[in-house]
Amino acid sequence: MSHYGLSAYQLAKNLGYEGPQKLYKLVQNKSKPGYETLMDILENYPELRAEWLMRGEVPMIRAGHTSDAATEAGSYPGIPYAVTVNAQGEEQVSIVSTKAQAGYLIARDVEETLGELDTISVPGHHGKSVRAFEVAGDSMQPTISPGDLVIGSFTERLDLIQPKHIYVVVTHDRLMVKRLRGPVKKNEPIELLSDNRFYDPFFLPQKELKELWQVNALLTGSIPANTNETFDRMLVLLEMLAHDSQHLRSILLDVAARYDVKLVAE
Protein backbone atom coordinates (compact mmCIF):
# COMPACT_ATOMS: atom_id res chain seq x y z
CA MET A 1 0.00 0.00 0.00
CA SER A 2 2.83 2.39 0.80
CA HIS A 3 4.29 1.88 -2.70
CA TYR A 4 1.05 3.11 -4.29
CA GLY A 5 0.37 5.71 -1.61
CA LEU A 6 -2.87 3.96 -0.63
CA SER A 7 -4.59 3.54 2.71
CA ALA A 8 -6.34 0.30 3.64
CA TYR A 9 -9.66 1.96 2.83
CA GLN A 10 -8.50 3.09 -0.61
CA LEU A 11 -7.13 -0.35 -1.49
CA ALA A 12 -10.35 -2.01 -0.28
CA LYS A 13 -12.41 0.21 -2.57
CA ASN A 14 -10.10 -0.48 -5.52
CA LEU A 15 -10.58 -4.21 -4.91
CA GLY A 16 -14.35 -3.87 -4.76
CA TYR A 17 -14.69 -4.67 -1.05
CA GLU A 18 -17.47 -3.11 1.04
CA GLY A 19 -15.06 -2.20 3.83
CA PRO A 20 -11.38 -2.36 4.80
CA GLN A 21 -11.77 -4.77 7.74
CA LYS A 22 -10.12 -7.69 5.94
CA LEU A 23 -7.14 -5.56 4.89
CA TYR A 24 -6.76 -4.07 8.36
CA LYS A 25 -6.28 -7.58 9.74
CA LEU A 26 -3.62 -8.29 7.10
CA VAL A 27 -1.74 -5.07 7.81
CA GLN A 28 -1.81 -5.77 11.54
CA ASN A 29 -0.59 -9.37 10.93
CA LYS A 30 -3.74 -10.77 12.54
CA SER A 31 -4.43 -13.03 9.55
CA LYS A 32 -2.88 -14.19 6.28
CA PRO A 33 -4.31 -13.42 2.83
CA GLY A 34 -6.51 -16.13 1.37
CA TYR A 35 -6.54 -17.32 -2.23
CA GLU A 36 -9.42 -15.02 -3.22
CA THR A 37 -7.72 -11.97 -1.73
CA LEU A 38 -4.46 -12.74 -3.54
CA MET A 39 -6.32 -13.18 -6.84
CA ASP A 40 -8.18 -9.90 -6.32
CA ILE A 41 -4.90 -8.05 -5.77
CA LEU A 42 -3.18 -9.63 -8.78
CA GLU A 43 -6.18 -8.93 -11.01
CA ASN A 44 -6.23 -5.25 -10.08
CA TYR A 45 -2.43 -4.87 -9.92
CA PRO A 46 -1.07 -7.22 -12.62
CA GLU A 47 2.40 -5.69 -12.39
CA LEU A 48 2.90 -7.28 -8.96
CA ARG A 49 4.69 -10.64 -8.71
CA ALA A 50 2.76 -13.48 -7.08
CA GLU A 51 6.00 -14.65 -5.45
CA TRP A 52 6.33 -11.33 -3.69
CA LEU A 53 2.73 -11.41 -2.48
CA MET A 54 2.89 -14.97 -1.15
CA ARG A 55 6.49 -15.32 0.04
CA GLY A 56 7.94 -11.82 0.03
CA GLU A 57 10.46 -12.62 -2.71
CA VAL A 58 11.84 -9.51 -4.42
CA PRO A 59 11.51 -7.78 -6.79
CA MET A 60 7.94 -6.68 -6.18
CA ILE A 61 7.22 -5.53 -9.78
CA ARG A 62 7.31 -7.96 -12.70
CA ALA A 63 9.97 -7.46 -15.37
CA GLY A 64 8.79 -5.24 -18.21
CA HIS A 65 6.12 -3.59 -16.08
CA THR A 66 6.12 -0.19 -14.43
CA SER A 67 3.99 0.95 -11.55
CA ASP A 68 1.28 3.52 -12.16
CA ALA A 69 2.05 5.15 -8.83
CA ALA A 70 4.30 7.78 -10.39
CA THR A 71 1.83 8.69 -13.12
CA GLU A 72 -1.00 9.02 -10.61
CA ALA A 73 1.01 11.18 -8.21
CA GLY A 74 -0.47 14.63 -7.80
CA SER A 75 -3.99 13.72 -8.98
CA TYR A 76 -7.00 13.95 -6.67
CA PRO A 77 -7.33 10.55 -4.92
CA GLY A 78 -11.14 10.58 -4.85
CA ILE A 79 -11.16 8.36 -1.73
CA PRO A 80 -10.87 9.23 1.97
CA TYR A 81 -7.45 8.37 3.39
CA ALA A 82 -9.06 6.34 6.17
CA VAL A 83 -12.40 5.57 7.82
CA THR A 84 -13.50 4.16 11.16
CA VAL A 85 -15.91 1.23 11.42
CA ASN A 86 -17.77 -0.38 14.32
CA ALA A 87 -17.92 -4.07 15.22
CA GLN A 88 -20.61 -4.62 12.56
CA GLY A 89 -18.38 -3.13 9.86
CA GLU A 90 -20.53 0.00 9.57
CA GLU A 91 -18.73 3.25 8.91
CA GLN A 92 -18.85 5.77 11.75
CA VAL A 93 -18.84 9.56 11.63
CA SER A 94 -15.63 10.80 13.25
CA ILE A 95 -15.42 14.30 14.74
CA VAL A 96 -12.17 16.00 13.73
CA SER A 97 -11.63 18.70 16.34
CA THR A 98 -9.25 21.62 15.88
CA LYS A 99 -6.78 19.89 18.21
CA ALA A 100 -6.81 16.72 16.08
CA GLN A 101 -6.37 18.46 12.73
CA ALA A 102 -2.57 18.42 12.84
CA GLY A 103 -2.51 14.62 12.99
CA TYR A 104 -5.30 14.39 10.44
CA LEU A 105 -3.27 16.31 7.87
CA ILE A 106 -0.36 13.86 8.10
CA ALA A 107 -1.29 10.92 5.88
CA ARG A 108 0.56 8.33 7.91
CA ASP A 109 -1.26 9.40 11.08
CA VAL A 110 -4.81 9.54 9.71
CA GLU A 111 -5.90 6.05 10.77
CA GLU A 112 -4.34 6.42 14.22
CA THR A 113 -5.91 9.85 14.66
CA LEU A 114 -9.39 8.68 13.61
CA GLY A 115 -9.18 5.79 16.05
CA GLU A 116 -8.81 8.25 18.92
CA LEU A 117 -11.66 10.59 17.92
CA ASP A 118 -15.22 10.78 19.19
CA THR A 119 -17.92 9.55 16.81
CA ILE A 120 -21.56 10.45 16.23
CA SER A 121 -24.47 8.91 14.34
CA VAL A 122 -26.00 10.92 11.51
CA PRO A 123 -29.45 9.75 10.26
CA GLY A 124 -29.81 9.29 6.53
CA HIS A 125 -26.11 8.76 5.80
CA HIS A 126 -25.87 4.96 5.96
CA GLY A 127 -23.34 3.58 3.50
CA LYS A 128 -21.78 6.98 2.85
CA SER A 129 -18.42 8.40 3.89
CA VAL A 130 -19.36 11.20 6.29
CA ARG A 131 -17.14 13.20 8.62
CA ALA A 132 -17.58 16.09 11.06
CA PHE A 133 -15.06 18.92 11.34
CA GLU A 134 -14.72 21.63 13.96
CA VAL A 135 -14.39 25.06 12.35
CA ALA A 136 -11.49 27.37 13.20
CA GLY A 137 -11.26 30.99 12.10
CA ASP A 138 -13.84 33.54 11.00
CA SER A 139 -13.52 33.42 7.21
CA MET A 140 -17.03 31.96 6.80
CA GLN A 141 -18.85 34.30 9.16
CA PRO A 142 -21.70 35.11 9.45
CA THR A 143 -22.77 31.76 7.95
CA ILE A 144 -20.43 29.61 10.06
CA SER A 145 -18.71 30.64 13.28
CA PRO A 146 -15.53 29.41 15.01
CA GLY A 147 -16.28 26.31 17.08
CA ASP A 148 -19.20 25.17 14.89
CA LEU A 149 -19.28 21.58 13.63
CA VAL A 150 -19.84 21.05 9.91
CA ILE A 151 -20.86 17.60 8.71
CA GLY A 152 -19.86 16.68 5.18
CA SER A 153 -20.12 13.78 2.76
CA PHE A 154 -17.07 12.82 0.71
CA THR A 155 -16.81 14.13 -2.87
CA GLU A 156 -15.22 11.53 -5.13
CA ARG A 157 -14.99 13.60 -8.32
CA LEU A 158 -14.19 17.25 -8.84
CA ASP A 159 -16.65 17.57 -11.72
CA LEU A 160 -19.41 16.89 -9.17
CA ILE A 161 -18.67 20.06 -7.19
CA GLN A 162 -21.89 22.05 -6.63
CA PRO A 163 -21.41 25.74 -7.54
CA LYS A 164 -21.23 28.08 -4.52
CA HIS A 165 -21.79 25.22 -2.05
CA ILE A 166 -19.70 24.94 1.12
CA TYR A 167 -16.96 22.30 1.35
CA VAL A 168 -14.29 21.17 3.76
CA VAL A 169 -11.05 21.38 1.78
CA VAL A 170 -8.18 19.23 3.05
CA THR A 171 -4.68 19.83 1.65
CA HIS A 172 -1.27 18.56 2.74
CA ASP A 173 -0.92 21.29 5.36
CA ARG A 174 -4.32 22.98 5.77
CA LEU A 175 -7.94 22.20 6.57
CA MET A 176 -10.33 24.91 5.35
CA VAL A 177 -14.08 25.48 5.13
CA LYS A 178 -14.89 27.43 1.95
CA ARG A 179 -17.40 27.89 -0.81
CA LEU A 180 -16.21 26.59 -4.18
CA ARG A 181 -16.84 28.49 -7.40
CA GLY A 182 -17.91 25.37 -9.28
CA PRO A 183 -16.80 22.06 -10.84
CA VAL A 184 -13.32 21.85 -12.33
CA LYS A 185 -11.65 19.75 -14.99
CA LYS A 186 -8.51 17.71 -14.49
CA ASN A 187 -5.50 19.82 -13.41
CA GLU A 188 -7.58 23.02 -13.22
CA PRO A 189 -7.07 25.12 -10.06
CA ILE A 190 -9.98 25.30 -7.63
CA GLU A 191 -11.33 28.72 -6.66
CA LEU A 192 -12.10 29.07 -2.95
CA LEU A 193 -14.49 31.75 -1.66
CA SER A 194 -15.14 33.10 1.85
CA ASP A 195 -18.43 34.48 3.17
CA ASN A 196 -16.49 37.02 5.23
CA ARG A 197 -15.76 39.89 2.83
CA PHE A 198 -12.49 40.68 4.57
CA TYR A 199 -11.03 37.50 2.97
CA ASP A 200 -10.20 37.53 -0.74
CA PRO A 201 -10.91 34.56 -3.04
CA PHE A 202 -7.90 32.46 -4.00
CA PHE A 203 -7.01 29.50 -6.20
CA LEU A 204 -5.80 26.13 -4.92
CA PRO A 205 -3.67 23.97 -7.24
CA GLN A 206 -5.46 20.68 -7.76
CA LYS A 207 -2.33 18.69 -6.94
CA GLU A 208 -2.45 20.01 -3.35
CA LEU A 209 -5.96 18.64 -2.70
CA LYS A 210 -6.17 15.51 -0.53
CA GLU A 211 -9.83 15.32 0.45
CA LEU A 212 -13.04 17.21 -0.30
CA TRP A 213 -16.20 16.99 1.84
CA GLN A 214 -19.46 18.69 0.83
CA VAL A 215 -21.07 20.29 3.89
CA ASN A 216 -24.72 19.30 4.28
CA ALA A 217 -25.32 19.86 7.99
CA LEU A 218 -24.23 22.33 10.66
CA LEU A 219 -24.14 22.09 14.47
CA THR A 220 -23.81 25.57 15.90
CA GLY A 221 -23.96 27.28 19.24
CA SER A 222 -24.22 30.72 17.65
CA ILE A 223 -27.68 31.94 16.62
CA PRO A 224 -27.55 35.21 14.62
CA ALA A 225 -29.79 38.18 15.36
CA ASN A 226 -33.05 38.65 13.47
CA THR A 227 -31.80 40.64 10.49
CA ASN A 228 -35.34 41.10 9.12
CA GLU A 229 -36.38 42.90 12.30
CA THR A 230 -33.42 45.26 11.98
CA PHE A 231 -34.26 45.99 8.34
CA ASP A 232 -37.92 46.68 9.14
CA ARG A 233 -36.99 49.08 11.91
CA MET A 234 -34.64 50.95 9.59
CA LEU A 235 -37.50 51.44 7.11
CA VAL A 236 -39.63 52.90 9.86
CA LEU A 237 -36.80 55.26 10.77
CA LEU A 238 -36.57 56.51 7.20
CA GLU A 239 -40.30 57.20 7.11
CA MET A 240 -40.07 59.18 10.33
CA LEU A 241 -37.06 61.16 9.20
CA ALA A 242 -39.08 64.13 7.88
CA HIS A 243 -41.43 64.25 10.87
CA ASP A 244 -39.49 64.18 14.10
CA SER A 245 -35.70 64.25 14.06
CA GLN A 246 -35.50 64.23 17.88
CA HIS A 247 -37.66 61.11 18.11
CA LEU A 248 -35.61 59.59 15.34
CA ARG A 249 -32.42 60.16 17.29
CA SER A 250 -33.79 58.40 20.38
CA ILE A 251 -34.81 55.40 18.30
CA LEU A 252 -31.41 55.31 16.61
CA LEU A 253 -29.77 55.28 20.02
CA ASP A 254 -32.03 52.42 21.06
CA VAL A 255 -31.17 50.40 17.94
CA ALA A 256 -27.46 51.13 18.39
CA ALA A 257 -27.61 49.91 21.99
CA ARG A 258 -29.44 46.72 20.98
CA TYR A 259 -26.90 45.78 18.32
CA ASP A 260 -23.80 47.25 19.92
CA VAL A 261 -23.32 49.83 17.13
CA LYS A 262 -21.51 53.11 17.73
CA LEU A 263 -23.08 56.23 16.26
CA VAL A 264 -20.77 58.70 14.53
CA ALA A 265 -20.72 62.06 16.30
CA GLU A 266 -21.92 65.06 14.33
N, C-alpha and C positions, 0 to 999 in steps of 0.2 A: 504493500500500500504506500509506503514511504517513497518508493521509486516513482510512482505515478502521482504522488501528491494527493492521495485519496484518504478519506477517513473511512472507518468501518461502515458508516451509514451510506456514504457515496458508493463504495464498492458493492454493498448489498443492493442498492437501487440499480446499478449497472448490470448486476447478475439477475435481476428480476425478482428478488426476494422481497417479501412484505416488510421485513424488519431486519436489523443488524444483529439480532441476538446470537445467531449461529456463528457469525464472524467474530463477535466479541469473545465468545468462548475459545475460538481458535487463537486469537491474539493473546489471550490471557493464559494460553497453554492448559485450558481446562478440558479440552477434547482434541481429537485429531480429525482432519478432514476426511469425509467419506468419499466414496467413488463418485457419487452424483455431484458433490461440491467441486471435486477436482475437474470433472468434465465441464461443469459450468464455467469455471475459471479459464480452462484451456479454450473453450469455444468462444469466449468473449475476448480473450487475450492470447491469440494463436502464436504470438512471438515468444511466449514463455516456453521453456523446456519442461517437459513432464518430469524429467530426472531431478530438476531443481525443486519442483513442487513437492515431490514425494520423498526425496532423500537429501535435498539440500546441496546437490552436486552443482558446482559452477561450471560454465557461466549460466546466468539466469536467462539471457536472451538467445534464441536460436540463431545459428549462423545465417547471414543473408537477410536478417530482419532487423529493423530499427524500431525503437519504442516511439510511440506517439506522444510521450510525455513532453518532449521538448516543443513539438509543434503546437500542443495545446496550452503551453505555458502562457499566462497573460490573458487568456480568455475567461469570460465569466463562467464559474463552475456550474451554476444552475441547480445546486444541491446544497442543503445546509451542511456545515462541516461536521456536525454531530447532533444527535438527539438523545433524549432520555426516555426510557420506557419503563412501565411498571411490570409486576410479576406476570401479568396476562399478555405482555408484549404490546400493550397499547401506548402510543406516544403521549407524553405528558407535556404540559405547558410550563416551561421554566421561566422564572422571573430573573432577568439579568439586571441587578441593581447597579448603581453608579460605582460602588466599591468593587464589583465583580467584573467591570468592563475591561480592566487592564488584562486580566487573564483570558477573557473571552476573545480579545483581539489577537492573542498569540495562538496560532493554529494548533501547535502541539499541546496546548493547555486547555483546549475547548472542552474535550470530553471530561477531563478532571474537574474543570470549573462547573460544568453543568451538573455533575454528580453531587456537588455541594450546595446547589441552589434550591430555594423553595420552589414549589410547584403549585399550580392552581388548575381547576377544571373549568373549561369554557364550553358552554352548551353550543351545539350546532357546528362544532369543528372536529368531529370524529373523523379520523383517517387523514387529517391534514397536518402539515407542519406549521405549528403556531407557537409563537414566543412572545413574552412580555418584556418590555424594556422600560427602565426608569429614565425619565428625561432629565438631562442636566442642561443648564443654560436657558436664556430667555429669547432665543432667536425665533421661536414659533409663537410667542405671545402676540395677541391675547388668546389665540386658539388653544394653545397648550402651554402649561406653566411648569417651571422647575419642580421636580418631585412627582409629577404625574406619571402614571403607568400607561403606556400605549401597548395595545395587543395587535400583533400583525401576523398575517399568513405569508408563507414564503412565496416569492415570485421566481419562477423557474426560467422565464425568458424575458429578455429586455424589450421585445416587441409587444409584450402584454402590459407594459406600464400604462396606467390610466392617467390621462392628462390632468395636471393640477391636483392629483391626489397626494396624500401624505404617506411617506415611506420612512422606514428605518434603514439607513444606508450604512453598511459596515465595510470599512476599508481595512488596510493592513495596520493602520495606526489610529483610526478614528471611528467613532460610532455617532452618527448624526441623525436627527429627525428633521426631514425637509419635504417640501412639495417638489415634485418632479415635473418639468415642462411637458414631457410626453414620451412616447415610445422612441427607442433609438435603434439604429441598425448596427451591425457588427462593426466594432472599432470606433464608433462615433462617441464623442464625449457626452456625458450626461449633465444637463443643466439642473442645478439645485436652487430652489427658491425658499426664502424665509417669509413668514407672515409678519415678522417685526421689520418695519421699514428702515430701521437703522442698520440692517444687514443687507449687503449687496448680493445679487445672484452670482453664482460662480459655476464653472464647469469642472467636472470630475473625469479624468481619463478612465476609460472603461477598464483598462488593465489593472487599475487600483481597486476595483470593486470585488469584494469577497462574498457578501450576502446582501439580499434586498428583501425587505418584509413590508408588505402593504398594510398600513394601519387601518383596522376596521372596528376598533373599539378603544375607548378611553376611560380610565379610572382616575378621577380627579378629586382633589380636596379643595379646589378653588372655583367658586361659583361667581361668574362676573356679574356686575351690576346690571340692572334693567336699562339697557340703552334706549329702548323705545320710550320709556318714561322720561328720560332726559331730553330726548328729541322733542316730545310733545310739549314739555315745559318751555323749551326754547322758543317754540312757535307762539306760545301764549305770550311770552316776553316781547316778541317782536310786534305782536298785535297791540300790546299795551304801550309800546314805545312812545307813540304820539299823544297819549292821554295823561300819563302820570309818571314823569321821570323819577320822582322821589320814591314812589311805590315800586317802580321797576328796580331801583337800586337795592331796596331792601330784599326783594325776591332774588336778585342776583347774588347778594351776600349769602342768602339762605342756600341757594344752589351750590355756591362755591364751598360753603361749609360742609354740605352733604358729601361732595365728591372731592374734597381736599384740593380745591383749585384756588390758586392765588390770583386775585384781581390786580390788574396793572393800575398803578396810581395815575391820576390825571396830571 
